[in-house]
Amino acid sequence: TDTEARVLNQNLISFVQNGARLRAEMYLPIGQSTIFTSEEAKDALVASFLQPDATAVCEDEPETASSKHKQVLNSLLRVPVTELRSSPAEKLSMADFEKDDESNGHVAFITAASNLRALSYGIPPVDAMETRRVAGKIIPAMISTTAFVSALSCLELVKLVQKSPLAAHRNAFINLALPFFAFTAPLPAEITPGLNGKEYTLWDQLSIAESKKAADKGGLTVKALLKRICKLAASGGTEDEASLDNIQVASLSLGPYLLYANFLHEDDRTLLKSTIWDTIQEALDSDDEDIGGREEDKETVGFAVSSQDAVFDLTAVVEEVETGEEA
């Protein structure tokens, strides 16, 4: 409606006008004029929407979730993390939030920012007086810590997307009350010894793809899956029967759900002939808490089982028959 559009435009102009002023005050000397007019804010908004990068949309390709995902990844890949880390820190002017001073633009900026977010979710906007009332009850330390942690997490996400080396990442230990800030490089994942001199970490995986022939028959059976796991765990897919006879899968689980245990199901022909999809579905539908059939676990997993384009992360414990050594 015209009323909604007017409210949205007013908040957009106020957001740009007061946000530009606060940002300018961070870099300019104290006392220098940083007040922008509403007309200048309007001109900035018009210019930003007329830029090709701001309005360009592929005419022959509708904007989908996949295209948005690519846009976000491309944006993250362009963030100059290395330059930010190596460049000297600029001396910024700090601004102390003062809700009772209308001339500093603090409450006006917060009102505009919160109203824009509220309008995006169909929440009625508020005036400056309501913003002052709410802001007076907020604990600054808690909000500051949340913002700090969010910013640090975003930086690590950018490094992850850009595939930065492990040494570029940082663990952060902060306490704003002291204040205390410490950053350490993360340690490599702990190495676990496996079978036949192999070594594994928490992040290692064995990928098993279901063949088309097995899929046409309803899916890979539990027995066939156990055999393929043993082959991969032995020595990268060996066909040596002697080596395979000395290796067995001790357990197979999906999150909190125990799908197979050799001391329970080794001779269970019904289970071994069942497809892995049916076994997972049966575990999800089970009310037996011993295999993870609790309501909170079902809410955590939260998916329907289907062999169509489905991928599951199963946890397998493999052991040597003679020594009982686990991998």
N, C-alpha and C positions, 0 to 999 in steps of 0.2 A: 504494500500500500504506500501512498504518498507519505503518510506519517512515519512509517517504518523507515522509508528511504531517507527522509529528512533527519531522523534520529541517527541513522547509520552514518550519513555524511557529516553531521556535526561531530560525532565521535571520531571519525577518521581525521577530520581537519584538526581537532584538538590533540589527537594522538601524535600526528606529525609535527604540529606547531610546538608542543611542549616537549616532545621527545627530542627534537632537533636542538632545542634550547639546552636541555640537560646534557646532551652529548657534547655540545659545543663548550659548555662550562667545564667539562672534564679536561679539555685540552688548552683552552684559552686562559690567560692570566685573570685572576680574580679582579672584578671591577670593570672588565671590558664588556661592552654591550653584547648580549647574546639573545635578545628578545626578537622573536620572529612574529610577523603579522599573520593573520588568518589567510590573507590573500596570497602570501608567499607559500603557505602550506598548501593552498589549493593548486597553485602553479606546480608545486613539486609533485602532488598526486597526479595531476593531469600528465605531466612529463613522464612519470614512472609507468603509467598505463599505456602511453603511446610508444614506449620503447619496444623494439621488435622482440627482445628476449622476454618481455613481460606478457605479451599477448600472442606470440607465435604458437599456433597449434597445428599439428599436421592435419590438413584438410582431408587427406585420403585415409587417415588412420585415427579412429576415435581414441580418446584418452582413456586407457584402461588401467587396472591396478598394476599390470605388468609394466606399462610405460611409465607410470608414476614411480614404480620401484627403480627403474633404470635412471630416471631423472635424479632421484635421491642419491643413488650410488655415484653417479657422475659428479654431483655436487660435492660429495664427501671426498672423492678422489682428487678434487682440485684444491682442497684445503692445504695451504703450505705449512704443514706441521713443523718441518725442519727449520724453516725460516723463522717461525714464531719462537721456537726454542732457542735459536742462536742469536736473534736480534736483541739489542739492548732494550731494557724496559724503559718506557717513556714515563716521565714524571707527570702524574695525573693529579688533578685537583679533586679532593674528596668533597662530597656533598652530604651534609647531615640532614636527614629527613625531618621536616618540620611541618606538621599537618595544620597548624593554626596560622600559618603565614600564606595568605592568598597570592602574594606577589612573586613567590619563588616557583610557581608552576608545578610543585610536587603533587599536590592533591589532584590538580587538573589532569596531569599525565596518568596517574593511577586510575582515576575515574574513567578516562577515555579507554585505557587499556582493558580494564575489567569489563566495561560495557561492551566493547567489541567482542570479547570472548563470550560474554553472556548472550549477546544477540546471535552468535553462531550456533548456540545450543537452545535457542528459543526461551531464554530466561529474561525476564523484564529488566531493563537497565535501571540504574539508580543515579541519584544526584550527588553532588560533592559533599553535602552534609552527611549522607549515609556512608560515604567513603571515609570521612573523618571518624565517624562513630566506630566503624569496623576496624579501621587502622589503629585506633587507640587501644584496642584489645589484643592486638597481635604481639607475640613475643619476638622481638627482632632477632635474638640469637638463634632461635629455632629456624626461622625463615632464612637467615644468612647461611646456616649450615646446610640446609636443604639445597639452596642455590649453589653453594660451593661443591657439594658432592655431585649434583647433577652436571655441573660444568666439567668436573674431572672425569666423570663417566663418559660424557660425550667426546672428550679428547681421546680417551682410550678406544672408543668405538671408531673414531676416524682412523687411528693407527691400525686397528684391526682390519678395516676395509682396505686400507692402502698396503696391507701385508708388510707392515714395518717389522724389523727384526725384534726378537724378544728383548734385547737390551734397550730398545726405545720405549718400551712400556714402563709404567711406574705404579707401584703400590703407594697409597697415600695414607698418612696417619695425621689427623688434624684435631685440634682442640681450640676452638675460638676463645674459650674463657681464659686460657693461660697467657697469651696465645702460643700454640705450638703447631708447627708444620714440618713434617718429615716425609721425604720421598725416597723409596728404595726400588731398585730393579728387581723384578720378580725372579724367583728361582725356576730352573727347568722342572718339568714334571718328574715326580719320583719314578725311578726305574724299578720295575719288578722282574726278577728272574723268571724265565719260563722253561718250557721243555726243550731238550736238545740244545741247551746253551743260548736259547733265544732270550731277548729282553723286550719288555713291553712297558708302556706308560698308560695312564688313565685315558688318553686320547686315541690310542690305537684301536683300529677296528678291522674285522674280517668281513669283507663284503661278499654276500652270496645272492646271486640273481636267480630267480625262478625261471626255468626253461619254459618255452612255449608248450612243449609236450606235457610237462607237469601241470601247467596252468590249464590246459584243455581238459585234463582229468580231474580238475577241481582244486589243484594246488599241490605244492610240495608236501610230502608226508613227513611226519616227525622223524621216522626212521631214516629217511633219505637225508634230512637236514642234519641229524646227528652224525651221519657218516661223512658228510661234506665238511662239517666243522672239524672232525678228527683229521681229515686229510690236510686241511689248511694248517691246523695246529702242529701236525707232525713235522713237516719240513717244506711248507709252501706248496702243498698239493701232491705229495708223494703217492705213488701207487703201490709202494712196498707193503704187502700184506702183513709181513712180520712186524713192521713198525706200527701199522694201524692196530694190530691185535694188542699191542701194549699200551694203547691210548684209548681212553673212554671219556665221554661227557658225564661229569658228575652231576651237573644241574644246568637247567635252562630256565631263564626267567624274563619276564617283561615288567620292568619297574617292580612293584610290590607283589606281582603275580608269579607264583612258581608254576611253570608249565611242565617241567620234567625233572625228576630226581632218580638217579640210577638205583638207589636203595628202595625206591617205591615202585618204579615203573619199568624196571629192566626187562621184566617178563610180561608186561602188560601189552598184549598183541593189539588190543582194541585201540589203545592210545598210539602205539607205534605206527599203525596203519592209518590213523586219522591225519587229515591235512593240518598244517600248522595254523591255517586260518580258523578251522573249526575248534582247534585246541585253545587258541587265544579267545575266541568268542565264548567258549564254555567257561573259561576262567573268569572273564568279565561278568558273566551272568551268574556266577556261583555266589552263594551266600555263606560259604565256608571261610571263616576268617583266617584259617591256617594257610590258605593259598592266596590271601589278600583280598577277599571278597567283602571289604568294608565300604560303606557308602562314601567316606571321604576319599578312598582310593579310586573309586569309580569316577568321582567328580574330577580328580586330578588327571586321569587318563583321558576321559571325555571324548572318545571317538568311536565310530562304528567300524567294524571289521569288514574289509572287502579286499579281494585279491587284485582289484583293478587299480594299478598305479599306486599301490600302498607300499610304504617303507616303514619297517619297525626296527628299533634298536633293542636287540635282545642281548642279555648278559649270559655268557656261557662259562662255566668252570670246567676245565679239562684237566685230567690227571693221568699219571702213569699207573697202570694196573699193578705192577710189581712193587713200586716204591710208595705209591700214594701221593707223589709230588704233584702239586697243583700248579696250574698256569692261569 
